Amino acid sequence: MDIGETIKNLRTKNNLTQSELAEKIGIARASLCQIERGTRTISLPLGKQIADVFGCTVDDLIMNKASGGKI
């Protein structure tokens, strides 16, 4: 599983829409969609923002070890 799939899984486990997560991290929904599909990479600062939303670390996202964060 790649980081985009991990983000999508965390987002759905936490009952967030793409629009809601995109708003929380300050990007367009279309950009988040591309990240989840794996057609766009993320910067380290954006990875940190995403990890903060889910209560995990960037390493957890990258290594696919995120536990689901705030459920």
Residue pairs with C-beta under 8 A, 6 or more apart in sequence:
1 9
1 64
2 38
3 35
3 42
3 47
3 61
3 62
3 64
4 35
4 36
4 37
4 38
5 36
5 38
6 61
6 64
6 66
7 21
7 32
7 35
7 36
7 50
7 61
8 36
10 54
10 56
10 66
10 68
10 69
11 17
11 18
11 21
11 36
13 68
13 69
13 71
14 54
14 68
14 69
14 70
14 71
16 24
18 29
18 32
18 33
18 36
19 29
21 32
21 50
21 53
22 28
22 29
22 31
22 32
24 49
24 53
25 32
25 46
25 49
25 50
25 53
26 49
27 46
31 40
34 40
35 41
35 42
42 50
44 58
47 58
47 61
47 62
48 58
50 61
51 57
51 58
51 60
51 61
51 66
53 69
54 66
54 68
54 69
54 70
55 69
55 70
56 65
56 66
56 67
56 69
59 65
60 66
60 67
